[in-house]
């Protein structure tokens, strides 16, 4: 807000200067026009941060996510905001450099620009997530975008797959009589890079959150509507879902095995997302998405999908390797899930929030990933065992879910307070 106020203060300086006696009409108009531009910029920024107030975002989650941000080595200033749309998004703002050369630069703006670690990162979460804490696991996907450039993998083993993509694309262009434009080659690279970055973000989120990310991702794509999810910006939803599910079957024991052993429920690939369709055969997929993206982009997306499905596991391996190398304590493992569920799940049903977990040197504050995974396990398998508040009217199930949400928020707040206390004592 200091930055917004600084821009407005600079606008006022320009207005004051425009009223100085002796100015030519042209100079006066120039100053007023610049003041208007700065005023519009401050208003636009106010819109950009809308939904970031405490009434929209639970304050309890800010500290734990800031802890993850710090551990990941993200130095940018970052904030969270709610939007009443099915949308998660990481949006950067690097506008500070646009104002440093202003003739009438307000001291407040100069100070604000110097205090911000640019670019500012805005994490948008959909309003539905505010009602149930476990959905916040998807936020780690957006943090994954913040470090996507660090997740590198060897493309050499996939040259044959990429060559096959080129051959399929050539056949599609010929079959559909597409007039290939001069910009098509750059469009191929752009779509390929965007898709890789989406998989990178998924892979980082999965490494940080384990099954809780899978559950939250599936809930999000279900909410987003009955579409394939494929676009020049995103690979098909069913491929992304399948890649994450495949990862959960790895290791011994796997996340799938641990979750079933501790909860009695078997995780399926379509859990939380039964209404999300898989992509149809290529010809039908192309026909379905041409009206949305045009012939060139539709052809590229249709024929690139099989290659991305093959490349995806290598990206998940690379993300895991990066987390292990740079912030190993953030990696969420099947072993940790087993400890978390055996320690906290039944206790949570008895209204005991997961604030502490067993550690090598005694009890230690639970991580946000622990709280999210225990929360999802309770939400999916134990809501019948959570007692509704006594004397509260309304739907019993809704009251139970509200109580679960409150218990998880309390766990998040108190565990973070303990972590801060231990770090400063």
N, C-alpha and C positions, 0 to 999 in steps of 0.2 A: 504493500500500500504506500510505502514511502516513495517508491518509484513512480507510482501513478500520481501522487500528490506533487512530486517534483516536476513532472511534465506539465501539470496544471499550473504550477507556480511559474514555469518558464513561459507559458501562454500569457499569463498575466503581465509578465515583464514586457512582452512584445506589445500588448495592448497599451500599457503605460507609455512605452516609447512612441507609439503611434499618435499619442495625444500631445507630444512635445511640440511647442510652437515653432513655426518656420519650416516644417517639412513640406516637400512638394506633394501634390496629390498622388503621384505614382509611388513615392516612398511610403506614404501613409497607407495606401492600399496594399503594398507589399508586406508591411508589418502586420496589418490586420489579417491578411490572408494566412500568414505564418502562424499567428495566434489561433486562428480557426483550425488550422491543420493540427496543431498541438492539442487543442481542446478535443478534437475528434479522436486523436490518438489515445488520450487519457480515458475517454469514454469507451473506446474499443477494448482497452486493457481491462477496464472494469467488467465488461461483458466476459472477457476471457477468463477471469478468475471467479465468475459467478458460480455459486454452488460450493465454494470452499469454506464457508463459515461453519461454526461448530454445530449449528442446527442441522446441517446436511451430512457432515462427516463425523463419525464417532471419534472423539479426541483420543480415546484409548488406543487406537490403532496407529496413531502417528509416530509415537516413539519407537515401537517395534519395527515399523517399516524404515524409519530413519536409521535404525541400527543395521538393518540389512543393507541399506544404501551405502552406509559408511564401510561395512565389511567388503562390499563389492568394489570399493574404490571409486564410487561415483561421487565426484566432488561438486557437481552442479547443485545450485539451490533447487529444491523440488517441493511441490505441494500437491495435495489431493483435492479433487472436487467431484461432486455428484452431478449427474445429468439424467433427466428422466427419459432416457432412451436406452435401448439395448446396445450400449457402446462402451468398450474399454479402449483407451487410447493414451499414447504418450505424445504430448505436443510440446515442442521446444519453442522458446521465444528468445531471440538474440538481438532485440531491437535497441539495446542500450548504445551500441556503437553508432546508431543513427543520430544521436543527440549530442555527442561529445563535442562537435564542432559548431554548435549553435552560437550565434553572436551574443545572444542574451540567455546564457545558460544559468538557470537558478542554482544557487548554492545547494539547495535541498536535492535537486536532480543530480548534480555532480557527485554529491555524497552518496546518494542511493546507488548510482551506477557503480561507484567504486566498491560498495559493500556487497554487491551481488556476484556470485560465482556463475558466470554465463556459460552457455545459455540456460535460462530458467526452464525447468522441466515440469510440465503439468500432467499429472496422472488423472485421467477421467475414469470414473466407475459408474455403472448404471444405477439408477435409484433403487432397483429391486434388491441390489446387494446390501443396501443399508439395513434391511430387515433381518438378515441372517449372516452372522460373521463368517462362517465357512466359505461363503462365496468370494471373500476377499483374496483367496488363494490365486485368483486370476490376475491380481495386481502384479504378481511376480513375473508374469508374461511381459508387462510393460517395462519392468526393471530390466528384463532380459534384452529388450530393445536398446536400453541405454548402454549395454556392453556388447551388443551384437558384433561390433567390429573386432572384438577380441576373440571370438569363437571361430577359429580357423580349422579347416580340415583338408585332407589331401584329396584333390579331385581326380588325380591320375587313375585310380582304380575304376572310375566311372566314365572314362572317355568313350568306351563302347556304347554305354547307355545314352550318352549325349549325342553320339553319332546317329544312333537309332532314332533319337528325337528329331534330329535334322532330316533324316530320311522320311519319317512320318509326316513332318511338317511340309516337306516338299511335295509329297503325295497329296496331302490335303489341299495345298494351294492349287495344284493341278486339277484335282477332282472338283473343286468348288469354283474354278476359274477366277481365282482371286487376283486382282491387279496389285501386285506387290509394290508398295511405295518405297521411296528412297529412305524413309525413316524406319522401315520394318526391322532392319538389323539392330538398330539401337533399341527398338521396342522389345525385341527378343531378350536382349541383355538386361533391360530394365525389369521386365517381368521375372526373369530368372533370379536376379538379385533380390527383388522384393520377396519372392517366395522363399528363398534361402533364409532371409532375415526373419520371416515369420516362423520358420522351423527353428531357427536359432533361439528366438524368444521363447517358443514352446519348450525347447530343450533346457534352457536355463531355469524356467519356472518349474519344470519337472524335477530338475536336480535339487532345487531349493525346497520344494513342497511335497514331492512324492505323490501318493494317490489323491491328496486333497486338491491338487491342481487338476487332475483328470476329472474328478467329480464336478469341480467348479466350471471347468471348461465345457463339459457336457451339458451342464445346466444352462450355461450361457448360450451355446449354439441352439439348444432347444428353444430358448426364449427368443432367439433371433428370427425364428420363422422357418418354414419348410422350404429351404433353398439348399443348393449344393454348396454354397459358400465360396465357390470358385470365382475369381475375379483377377484382373491384372495385378492387384495388390495382394491377393491371398490365394494360396493353394486350396484345393478342395477340402471341405470340412471332414469328409470321411477318411481321407488320407491322414490328416493331422490326428484325428481321433485314433485311427489304427496304429499310427506310429507310437503314440503315448501308451496305448494298451499293450503293444508288443514289449515296450520297455518294462512294464510292470510284471511281465512273466519271466524276466531275466533274474539272475542271481539265485542263490540257494541258501536259505529259502527266499522266494520271490515275494514281492508286495502282495500278489494275488493269494499266495499260499498263507501268508501271515494274516491277512485280513479275514480270510475264511476261517482260519483256526481260532482267531480271537473273537469273531463276531457271529460266526455261523452262516454268514452270507457270502455267496460267490459273486464276485464282480464280473459283470459281462461288459462287452465292448459298447453296448448301446445303453448302459445304465444312465439315467438322467436325460437321455436324448433319444427316446424311441421314435420320435416324429421327424428326426433328421434323415433325409433320404441320401442314399449312396448315389454316386454319379452313374448315369446310365452308360451304355456302350458309346464309343467315340462319336459315331455319326449323329446319334440322338443328342448327346451332350453339346456338340457343335451347333446343332440346329436350335437348341434351347437357349444358348447364350449369345448367339449372333445379335439378336435384337438389343441385348444389353450393352455389348462392348464393341460391336462392329466385326467385320469379317476377319481382319488381320489378327486382332487381339484374341478373338474367339478361337481361331486356328492355333495360335501359339499356346493358349491355355489348355486346349483340348489335348494337344500332343505332348506337352511338357509334363503333364500330370504323372504318367508312368515313370518317368525318369526321377522325379522328385520323390516318389514313393521308395525308389531304390536307394537314393542318396541319403534320405532322412536319417536312418540309423547311425550313419557316420557322424552326422551333426550332433546327435544326442550323445555319442561317445565323446566328441570334442568338448561339448559343454560340461559334461561330467569331469573330464580331465582338467578343464580350466578351473572349475570350482575346487577340486581336490588340490590343485597346485597353488591357488591363490587365497582361498578362504575355506579350508577343509571343514571347519566347524559349522558351516552353513549347509553342507551336504546332508540330505535326508535319506536314510537308508532303511531297508526292511528290518534290520536289527533294531533300529530306533523305533520303528512303528510297533514292533512287538512289545518293547518296553513300555511305550506310551499307552497302548491299548490295555495291556495287562495291569498297568498301574492306575490308569485314570478313567477308563470307560465306565465301569460299574460305580466308581465313586461319583462320577458326574451324574449318573442316574439317581444317586442319593443326594444330589444338590451340592456336591463338593467340587468347586471349580479346580481345574488343573493348574495350580499355581507353582508347585515345586515338583521336581522329578529327581529320582535317584541318580547320583553322580559318583565318580570315583573317590571323591573326598567328602561325601555326604550330600544332603539335599542341595539342589541348585535350581535357580529359576527356570521354568519351562520356556522353551522357545516358541515363537509364533507358529512355526511349522507344526510343533507338537499340538498346540491348541487347535489349529485348523484341522489336523487329521483326526484328533479325538472328537472334535465337533462334528465332522462329517460322519464318523462311525456312529455317533449317537443319533444324528439326524436320520441316517438311513436304516438303522437297525434297533434303536432303543427308545424311540419317542413314546412308545406305549408304557415304558417304565418310568418316565419322568412325570412327577406329580404336577398337576395344574395348581396354580395359586388358589388357596382356599377363599371362597366367597366372591371370586371374580366372575362376573357374568360374561356371556359370549361363547363362541365356539371353543370347545375344550381343547381340540388339537391346536388351534391357533394360540391359545393361552400357553400350552406346553411349549410350543416353538418360541414364543416370546420369552418364556422363562429360560430356555436353553440359550438363546441369544444373550440374555442378560448375564447368565453364568459365565459364558465364554468371554464377554466383554470384561467382566470382573477379573477373570483369570489373566486376561491380556494386560489390564491395568496394573494388577498387583505383582505379576511376575516381572513386568518391565520396571516397576519401582524397585523391586529387590535387585534386579540386575544393575541398575544405576547405583544403588546403595553399595553393592559389592565392589563395583568398579571405582568408587570414590572413597571407600573406607581406608 
